[in-house]
C-alpha cells in the first residue's frame, strides 16, 4: 500500500477526523454541510465517540463525491503522535479488505508535518499482512486498498517528514517478515542470506561462519547450535552515516531461528511460536535498514547471532561446561536458557572489535518477563542511567514502551557455579529475567549497556491495537529509531 501526500483526493473514499464526543473537524463539518448533516446523524445514531483508532464508515451521501465517507477518531483536539498513528491504523483496518482501492484523509488543522508522518506510519503498520504461503485466499479476504493520500496544511513539509516515516515502516516490515517466516525456510544460513539483502540500502554486511567463530573462541554460541544440521552464523551490519572515525552505536540481537529447548525440551503446546525466538535479531536488521534508508547521520553497527537450538545426538547437554570468547567458563544447567549463551559471545566480540559508544541488545530472552510485564512493556536492564532514561522516553513517544528492572551484585550469587565461572540459569523460578540480565552483564566490561527483553512484545497474537498484526510485531525498530534520532543526530 502506498502513502501519498497530496491535495488531490483519490477517486474512492474520503476520510475526515472527529474528536472526543464525536465533534467533527473543520473538513468534516464542511462535508457534513454538503451532505445535509448526514455525518452528524450517523454519529448520533451510532456508538462512535471519536477515540483514537475508532472509525465510522457510511456510504457517500448525496452531495459528496466518492464511494464512502469514513469518520476516524483522533481523541483530543491536539492529538499526539501515538494517537495519530492509531487513527491512521484504524482507518486502514476499516477499509483494507473492503474492495476500496483508494482513500483520501483530511488532516488539515489536525496534524503538523510530523503528525502527518505518524498518521501515515500507522496506516502502513495496519496494512501489513503475511500471506506468503496462503494459496487459497479468497478475493474478499485479500487486501484491496492500494493508496492512502493525505492532505495537510503544509504538504511540502509533510512529504519531507514522510520520507523518514516510510523508512521506519519499511524497517518494521522487514522485521515482521523475518519473525513470521516459517522456520524451515529461515534457518541460520538462509537468515544470513536475508541479511545480505539490506546491503542494497548502503549497509555493509559481513558474515562469520562456524570456523571463524571457533578461531575466535566463541564456544558459548557454538554450543547452542551444535545439535543442528544448519551452520550457525553471525551477521555484522555497518552503517557509516556519521563522522569518519567516530565510535559507532552498537545494537546486538538474539537470532535463535527455532528454539526447541534442546535436550531440555520445551512442552509441545505452543512450541511452534519458537520460530519467533529471533525477534531481537529481526529488530536489529530492521533498524539497520531504517537508518540506511533515511540516511541517518550516525555510525551504527548491528550484530546478530544466528543459531538453531535442536535436540540431537551431538546436542549440548545439561552439565556441559563451555569456554566463552571472553575466556570465562559457563556451566550449562538448562539448554533452554540458550539465548544468553549466544549474546555473551556476540556482546564480547562487538566491544572488542568496534569499541562502540554503547551496546544495546534485544532478545526474546525469558518467559519470566511476561509474568512481570505482560505484553505491554519490554523489560530493560542497564548499567547506565542516561541510556535507560532516553530509551524510556523513546518508548513513550512511540508506544513501544519499556520498564526498567533492577540488576545488582546481590543477584550474582544465583548464577555463581561451584565448578565453573558461572552457570547459565539462576535458582528456581525467582527473578528469572534479572538473573539472565545479570549473566549478560558479565560480558560487557562496564561498557554503557542496555539489555531489552522483548519476549512479551516481540511476539503477540492477541493485541487489539490496530497497528499490530498477528504474531510478529517488529517491536524495537520504532523504539530504537526514535532513540537514535532524538539523542545522536540533533
N, C-alpha and C positions, 0 to 999 in steps of 0.2 A: 504494500500500500504506500502511495506517495503522499507526502505533505507538501503543500504549496502555500506560499504567502502571496495573496492576490486580492485585489479589489473586485475582480470579475467573478461573480458567482458561477460555480459549475452548474451545468444542467443536471438536475437531480433534486436533492433535498436541501433545505435551508435550516440552519440551527441558530437559535438565539438563547441568550442566557437569562436565568432568573435567580434572584437572591432568596434569602430566607423568607419564609411565609409566602413564597410564590410571586414576589414582586418582579415584574419583567424589567429587563434592561431597556435602555432607550431604543435600541434596534428592535427589541421585542415589542415595545409599545407601538413603534411605527408600523410593524407588520400586523399587529393586533388591530390597529385602527383601520388598515386597508382591508382587513378580513372581517370587519364589522363586529369586533370583540370576540371572535371565535377562540382565540388563545386564552383569554381571561375566563371564558366559560368552561373551557376544558380543564383549566387549573382548578376552578371552583368545584367542578363535578368530580374530580379525582382526589387522590391522596398525595399528590405531588406537593412537596414542601420546599423545594429549592435547595436541598442539601447537596454538597459536592458529590458528584457521581450519579445523582438522580437524573432520570430522563422521563419525558412525556412525549410520545410520538402521536401526531394526528395527521390525517390526510390533509393535504394542502387545501384550505378553504377557498371559496370564490374570492377573487381579488388578489390572490397570491400565486405567483409563478412557481412551478416546481411540483414534485410528486408528494412530498411530505414537509411538514414543519416539525422540527424536534426542539423542544424546550429542554435545556440542560441546566442543572443546578450548579452554582458555584459557591453557595453558602453566603458568607459575609460580603458586604459591598466592596471591600478591598481584599479579595482572596489572595492567599499566599501561593507560593509555587506548588506546594503539595495539593492544595485544593484545586488548582487549575489542572494539574496532572490527572487527578481523579475525574474532573469534569470532562476532559478530553477522552479519557479512557471509557467512562460511562457512555459517552456519545457514540463512540465506535462500537462498543459492545452491543448497543441497541440496534445498529444497522448492519453489522458485519456480514451477516448471512441473510439479510432481508430481501435480497435481489437488487437493492440500490447499488449503483456504481459510483456515484459522486455525491459529495456533501460539501456545503459551504457554511462555515461557522463565523458568526459575527462576534468579534472581541473588542470592537470599538468601545472605549470608555470602561473596559473591564480589566484589560491587562496591558502592561508595557511590553517592550520587546522581549525581555527575559521571561515574562509571564507567558507570552505567546509561544515561546520556545518550549516552556514546560508543558503547556497545553498540547503542543504537537508531540512531545515526548510521550505523554500519557496516551495519546491516540495510537502511537506506534506500539507501545507496550501492550495495549489491549488487542491490537491486530495480530499479535504473534500466534502462530499455530505450529505444531509439529505433526504434520500429516504425511511425512515422507513415506511411511510404509502402509498407508491406508489406500488400498487398491480398489475398494468398492464403496467409496464415499459418494452418496447420492448428491445430485446437484443442489438440492435445497439445504444441504449441510456444508456446502463449500463456501468459503468467503467470496462475497460479490463486490464488496466495497473496494474500489481501486484508488480513489483520490479523495483527500480531505484538503480543502483550501481554507485559508484563514485570512480574514481581513482585520487590520488593526488601525490605530491612529497614526502609526509610523511604520509602514510596511518595509521600508528600506532597512531600518534598524532591526525589525523583527526578522527579516531574511538573514541578516548577518548573525543574529543570535541563534537562529535555527541551524546554521552550519555546525555549531557546537552541539546542539540538541540531536541533530542527525547522527553525528559521530558517536554520541553516547548510546543512542538507540541501536546503532549497528553493533557496538561492542556488547550490549546486553543480548542481542540476538545471537551473536557468536557464542557467548557463554551458555545461553539456554540450549542452543543446538547441541553443544558438547555434552551437557548434563543429560539431555533427553535421548541422546543416541543410544542405540542398542549395544550392550557390552560386547557382543560377538563381532561388532564392526568397529569398536573403538578400544582395542587392546593397546598396550603401550607403543608398539611400533606405528600403528595407524594413527594414534594420537599425536605422536611426534611429527608425522607427515602433515596432519591437520594444522599443527602449529606453524609449520613452514609456510602455510598459505598466507599468513599475515605479513610476510616479507614484501608482498606487493604494495603495502602501505608505507614502506620505508623502514620497517623494523628489521634489524639484523638478527638472524636466527642461527643458533648453533646447537647441535645435538651431541650429547655424550652417550655412548653405549656402555655395556657392562665391562668391557675390557678397560675402557677409560676409568670407570668407577673403581674397579679393582686396583688399578695403578694408584689411584688417589686414596685408597684405604676406606672406601665407603661401604663397609660390610654391614652397617646398620641398615641402610637402604636395601642393599643387595639381598640380605637375609629375608626380607619381606617377599620378594619376588621369586625366590629360588624354587618354589613349588609350582611355578607356572611355566608353560612351554613358550610363553611370549617373553622376549627380551625386555628387561627394564631399561628405561631411558631417563635422561634429564634434558629438558628443553630450556635453552637460555635465550631470552629475547632482550635486545638492546634498542632503546630509542634515544637518539642523540640530538635533542632539540634545544639543549641549553648551551652554556658556555663551554668552550673547549677545556678539558681537564677538570671541570667541576665534578665533585663527587656525586654519584647518582643516587636517586631514590631507589629503594630495593623492595620488591614485592615477591613473596615466595608462596607457592601453592601446593597443597597436597593433591596428588593425582592418582589415587588408587582407582583404577578403571573398573574393577569389580572386587568387592570385599566379601569373600565367603566367611571370613574369620580365620581362615587357615585351619590348622589342626584344632584350634579352639573354635570349632564350627558354630556359626550362628544358627538359631532356630530357623526352620524353613519359612515360616509365615513372615512375609514382608521382605524376605531376602532379595527379591527382585529389585527393590529400591536401592540396593547397594551398587547399582550401576551409577548412582549419583554421588558415590563417595569420592568423586574427583571434582566436586563443586568448587572447592577452593582454588584449584588449578584453573578451572574454567573462568573464574572471575579474573584471575591474573592475565590470562590470554585475552579476554575481552577488554580489560583495562588497557593493556599494551596496544591493542588495535585502536581503541578510542583515542589514546594520547597521540598516536601517529596520525590518525585520520584528521584530527583537529589541529595538528602541528603544535602540540603543547611545547611551551618554552622551558623545558626541563630535560635533564638527562635522567633516564629511568632504566632499570634493568628488572626483568621478571624471570624467575626461575621456577620450574615446575618439575617435581619428581614423579615419574610415571611408572607405576608398578601394578601388577595384578596379584592379589593375595589368594592363593589357591591351596587346597589340601592335596598332597601328592606324596609319593614315596621319598621325594627329595625335599619336602617342605620343612620349614623351620619348626622346631619342637619347643614346647614349654620346657624350660630347664637349660636351653642353649645359652651360651654366652658369646656375644659378638663384640668386635672392636669397631668403634665408630671412627670416622675420619679424624676426629679430634684426638684420638688416642684413648679416650675414655671407654671403659667396658660396660656392657649392658647385659644384665641377666633377663632373659625372656621368660616371663611367667605366664603370659597370655598372648597368643599370636593374633588375637583380635584387637590388641592395642598396638596396631601396626603403623598408623599414620604418624605418630610421634617419632617412630624409628626412621621413617622417610624424611621428615622435616629436619631431624637432627643433623643428618649429613648435608642436606641442601643448605641449611642455615649456616653451617660452619664453612662450607665451600664459598657461599655468597660473600661472607665478610672477609675471608682470606683472599679471594681474588679481586673483589671490587671495592673494598673498604668504603661502603656506602654511608650516606648521612644517617640513615636509619634502616631498619628492616621491619616490614610488616608481613606477617604470614597469615594466610587464611586456610581453614581446614574444617571439614565436617568431622570433627575430632571425637566428640563424646556424646553419647546419649544422655549423659547427666546434664548437659546444658539445656536440653528440652525440659527436664524436670525443674530446673531453676527458672528458666525464662520463657518456656513455650516457644511459639513460632514468631513472637512479636519483636524480640530483640536478639541480636547476636551478643555473645559474651566477649568482652575484651579483657586482656591481662597484659600488664605492661610494667616496665622498669622506668617509664618516663611520663611524668605528669602532663607535659606540654603536648606530646603526641596523643595521649589519651583524651585530653580536653578538646583538641582540634578534631579528632575523629568523632567525638560525641556531638560536637556542633554540626559537622558534616552529615552525621546520621539524622539529626533532627531536620536539617534543611532538605534532605532527600527522601525522608520516610524509610530509609534503611537504617533503623535505629540500633544503637549499641548500648550495652550496660557494663560498666567496669566492675569486675570482681577481684578479690584480693589474691596476691601471692606473697610469699614471705618465707624466711628460713624455718619457721615453725612447721611448715609443710614438708620440708626436706626429709625429715625422719621417715615419712611414709614411703619414700622411694629409695632410701638407702638400702643397699643389699649387703648381706653378710659374706657374699662370695664374689662380688664384682663392685664396680664403682657405683652402680645404681641398678634398680630393677625397672621394668617398663610399666608397672602398674602400682597404684598405692594400696592401702589397706582397706579391704572390704568395699563397701558401697559409698563411703563417706568422701566428700569433696573431690569427686572424680574428675571434674573439669579443671579444678585448681591444681591437683597433683599432675595432670597432663601438662598444664602450662608450666608448672614448676620444673618438670622434666625438660621441657624445651629451653627454659632459661639457662640451663647448664651448657647450652651450645651457642650462646650469643655474646659471651665475653664482655658484658657490660655495654655493648653497642646499644644505642637507643632502639627499642624494640617493642612491638605490639603483636600479640597473638590474638586472632579473631576466630572464635569457634562458631561456625555457621551451620552446625548440624540441624538447628531448628529453622533457619531462614533460607538455606540454600536449596532445600527440597521441601515442598509444601503443596499438598493436593487439595486442601480444604479452605483456602482463603476466599473471602468474599470481596477482596479488593479487586476492582475491575482491571487494574494494571497487571495483576499476577496471573500467570497461566496455571494449568495443572502441572504439578511436579516441578521441574527445574525452573527456578525463578531468575537466575542470573544475578543473585544478590552479590553485592560487593563492587560491581562496576560503577554504578551511580555514586555510591558512597565514596569510593577512593578517587574517582574523577573530581568530585567536588572538593575533597580533602586536598588534592594536588592543586587545583585551580585557586582555591582560597588562600593557601598558605605558601606556595612555592612559585607562583607565576606573577604575582602582582608587584 
